[in-house]
Amino acid sequence: MAQNNFRVVAMMLIIGVVSAGLGLWAAQTMMPTTGHSDDISALVFPQPRSVAPFTLMDHHRRDFSNQNLVGKWTMVFVGYANCPDICPTTLSTLNTVYKKLQEHDAADKLQVVFLSVDPDRDSVASLAEFVPFFNPDFIGLTGAIEDINRLSHSLSAVYFMPQDESRDNNYAVDHSSAIMLINPQGHWLARFSAPHNAELIATDFRKISDL
């Protein structure tokens, strides 16, 4: 009886060791490696990711497409103008980021884009009032839902629009809160996850853009 108990305990220990080893191997295998310094808090992808073709309109009524992502770094945040909390808070944080970068002469190589996923309410005119309130250099985008989805899906930005046909005009849209960073070649390179810290984002951006 004691021998059987010993075998059971030994077998459990072996299974535990093997499981731990497999878990460590899986974590190391699946964990994205950035190839950058460990002191960068943003998630930087090992390889930049392509952005699907899209054509939208900015709040100045100008076309905005993939070509507008080339030649500058771009931070993209997805939301909607009627958002009560996440969007104004994040845009305020991005304004602070922008000002911190201006102190280091680094803002000139960055554009900040607010992509509305609520085209029924966020017209060009409404975005022209909403976006410059946070920073006159920021860009608000709207357009056909198909193009909005192409860009948001390319950046893995998730949102959920209420489908109830009886909804009133005060509906809320659930959406992701990450800030996406696109490199000057027009490819998605990094993600800043919430909660956002302006100092960290500005510091990370300067490190990433200088590599």
N, C-alpha and C positions, 0 to 999 in steps of 0.2 A: 504493500500500500504506500509506504514512504517512498519507494523507488518510483512508483507511478506519479506521485505528487512532484517528485524531483524532475521527472521528464516533462511534466506539464509546465512547471515553472521555467525550465530551460527552454522549452519550445516558445513560450511567451516572450522570453527575453530575446531570443533569436528573431522572432517576428518583429518585435519592437525596434531592434537595431536595424533590420532590413528596411522597415517602413521609414524610419528616420533618415536612413541613407537615401532612399528613393525620394523622399520629400525634399531633402537638400538638393539632390540632383535636379529635380523638377523646377525648384525655385531658381536655381542658377541658370537652367536652360531657358525658362520662360521669361525671366526678368530682362526687360530691355536694357541693353548696355549702350551708353551714350558715346563712349570714347572721349568724353570731355572730363573736366576736373570734377572731383567729387563734391566740391563746394558749390556747385550749381544745383539749386533746389528744383528747378523746372525739369519736366520730363522731356529729354531731347532724344529723338529717335535715331537709331543707328544709321538709317538711310532716310533721306527726305521722301515724303509721300506726295504723289501727284494730286492735283486738284482738277476735278471734272470741269469741262468747258461750261461756262455760264455767261449770261449777259443780263445785268441788272441796271438800275438807274440810281444815281446818287441824289442827295437832297438839293443839288444844284441843277437837277434835270439833265445831267450828263450821263452818257452810257458808261458803265463800269463793268469790265470783263476781266478775264485772266491776264490780259495784257497790262492792266493797271496794277497787277501784283508784281510785275517785273521791274527791277531797278531800285526797289526800296524794300526794306523790311516792313511787314504788315502784321499788326495785332488785330485779331478779329474776335468780337464778342457777339453772341447771338442772343436776342431777346425781343422785347416789344415796348413801345412807348408808354403804354398804360400799366406797365409793371410797377407794383407798389413798393418794391424793396430791392431785389437783387440787381436789377438793371441800373437804377440811379446810383446805388452804392458802388457797383463795379465801374460805371463810367466816371464817377467821382475819383475812384482809386486810379483809373487810367489817366485822368487829368493830372493827378499828383505824380504818377510815373513820368508823364510827359514833361512836367516842370522840372523834375529831378534830372532827366536826361538833358534838358536845355542847359542846366548848370554845367554839364560836362560836354557841351556842344555835340551831343549824340542824338538829339531829337530830329535833326534834319534828315537822317536816314531812316526815319520811322513814320509810317502812317497808321492811324487808328481807325478801324472800321466797325461800325455798329450795324449788324445785319438784322433787320426786322423779319420775324417769321409770322407777322400778323398784317398781311397786306390789305385786308378788308378795312382795318382802321388806320393803319400807318401809311397814309398817302405821302407823296413827296412833300407836300406843303406842311403836313404835321411833323414830319421828320426835320424839316427846315427850321422849325421852332424848337423841337426837342433836343436834337443833337448839339447844336452850337451853344446851348445853355451850359453844357459841361466844358466844351472847348471849341472855339471857332475853327480849329484846324481838323477836328474829327470829321469823319465821313459817314453819313447815314445811307443805307442801301435798302431799296425795296424793289418790287417787280413781280413778274409772274411766279406763281407758287412753284412751278416746275423748276425754274432757275434758282429760286430760293432753296429748294430741296437739294438741288445738285451741289450747291456750295456747302450747305449745312451738313449734308451726308458725307461729302468728301472730307470734312473736318470732324466727323463723328460727333457732331453737335446735335443732341437729341431734344425734341420738343413735342409736346402733346397738346393738340388743339381740341377743345370741347366739340363733340359731334352732335350734341343735342340741338335739333332744329328750333327748339323753342327758347334757346338761350337769348338773353338780352344783350345789350351792348356793353355790359360791364363784366363780361366773362374774363377769366384768368387763363393764361397759357403757361403750362409747366415747361421749363426748359433747363438745359444744362447751364452750369455757371462757369465753366472753364474759359480761359482766354487762350486763343490759338495763335501761334507765331508762324508766319509764312516767310520764307527766305527770299532774297532778291531775285532768285530764279523762278519764283512763283510756285514753290513747293512747300508743303506743310512740314515744318521741322520740329516744332516743340509745342508743349502744352503747359500752361500755368493753371494749376488746380486751385479751387477755393479751399479754405479762406485765403483771400488775396492780401498780400502785404506789398505796398507800393515800393518800399525800400528794396525788398528782395527782388521784385520783378525788374526794377530799374537796374539793379546790380547784375542780375542774371542776364538781362538783355545785353548789357555792355560786354559781358564776358563772351556770350554766344556770338554776337555780331563781330567781335574782334578776332574770332578764330578763323 
